[in-house]
């Protein structure tokens, strides 16, 4: 649609110009168009582009607290990185966190949207209330779940003890698997509203005549789900997978506030690894190198992200 | 959408609804219940459900100790500032992408929207010395600038999809009447796009409000701290001790955003999800 309108506009404005020179209207469009994006571009350049380029350059320098100034080190930081098993393990942990977190968020978000899409008393109110978890600062989310998972006084252990499922409390946050599960649950909880809102919006656009027709043909719930609902929400699902995965991949806040990446390194995902190398060990060079390799790993998903959101144009 | 007349499907649906409802809402309910329990009641292996002797002492402690009111104020300034700033620059950028055609439009659009993919921690490493040299560490400006860029991708995209579907005949007609480009944008387009602008502003606000990473790094003085690191430093030391206080403080600090959101939410969901639904 933009194109055709544009052509109309162009033909109106460029009537007198018969040559190949860009018309006055085209030049005007470019001039105003550029001025309008300029503020966004300037801020982008200052806060992202320039630091980004500097950080990439920094990955090739040795830059630690013990050096008076950065020294060119070639690929040394990258060699250190690939020689360090603990650092490499943060890739695995990131994959676990992002994979499990994204899958859970999508699954539960979809199920919750289906539940709230039905008409029953209270569904409308719950739709609004369901957005609450998203509004809490990460620290609050972390407090909340650290308290629920608390080994001595937490409600989960209390319930399990009461029901007789366990007779000794589980030390959720001080065991590796327990801590990883806890941060995945906390992050999922905080992101479900987002996924639910997107799925709900998609569910509400399913044409009712399609549903009615299927019902007349005797389709059951399972069949309606499979042949009408799931195909209908496919596009939304793709967008959500990318948005949620990117968000989880970058995620630092809840994990850091809950576990600081521990116990030992059990929840040290890439974001925490880079932060710790840079701002706790002050090994800026190595931290940058990790960031660069991280960026290389997400280049492919990044491409699909851009493709999927601008796909229609 | 579903047919729940059959008892089996009805039961399945109800079980699913209850389980999900408990997962979504129980933590919030638990936070509120905990905040009203006096200290000794919290230190029990098997917790009480309702407070046996409800008290407000956790709230008075949260409000009187440390800098919690100041943290809220700092968060309101930085999140609010970034919401405003994001909305303004995203509006111009998105309008340009949607209604102008020029060389370089696509690459710029991709670049701005891809900002969300750059590893934030990596950016931060280089941002820190830059802000240091500019004297911006420990200022609201540092956080506002940082939040703007990370809210900008989604903001520009939401507004872009909104502007793109506005009929260009509107613009054309105004132009024929002799209105300039900026006048058309300010007088005709922006009032029309108000729901989308509110969505984007709220989105920017939430982004800044929820942040911990940037606030933790770019701000170190206690007087400039925002809610995220503020709460963390206040309660981390006594994490094991003052759970009632931590929950009360969490509730107090969440009140402003919940209020703002309640007022504006009907615009919000619609605007946020508009680009992600294909009909």
Interface residues (C-beta under 8 A of the other chain):
Chain A: X1 X2 X5 X6 X8 X9 X12 X26 X29 X30 X32 X33 X34 X36 X37 X39 X40 X41 X43 X44 X46 X47 X48 X49 X50 X51 X52 X54 X55 X58 X108 X111 X112 X114 X115 X117 X118 X126 X128 X129 X130 X131 X132 X133 X134 X135 X136 X137 X138 X139 X140 X142 X143 X144 X145 X146 X147 X148 X150 X152 X153 X155 X157 X158 X161 X162 X169 X189 X192 X193 X197 X198 X200 X201 X202 X203 X205 X206 X211 X215 X220 X221 X224 X229 X235 X236 X239 X240 X246 X250 X252 X253 X256 X257 X270 X271 X274 X275 X278 X279 X284 X287 X288 X291 X292 X294 X295 X298 X301 X302 X305 X306 X309 X310
Chain B: X1 X2 X3 X4 X9 X13 X16 X17 X20 X21 X23 X24 X25 X27 X28 X30 X31 X34 X42 X43 X44 X45 X46 X47 X75 X88 X89 X90 X92 X93 X95 X96 X97 X98 X99 X100 X101 X102 X103 X104 X105 X108 X109 X110 X111 X112 X113 X114 X115 X116 X117 X118 X119 X120 X121 X122 X123 X124 X125 X126 X127 X128 X130 X145 X146 X148 X149 X152 X156 X157 X164 X165 X167 X168 X169 X172 X175 X181 X206 X209 X210 X211 X212 X213 X216 X217 X227 X228 X229 X231 X232 X235 X239 X243 X246 X247 X250 X253 X254 X257 X258 X261 X262 X265 X269 X270 X272 X273 X274 X275 X276 X277 X278 X279
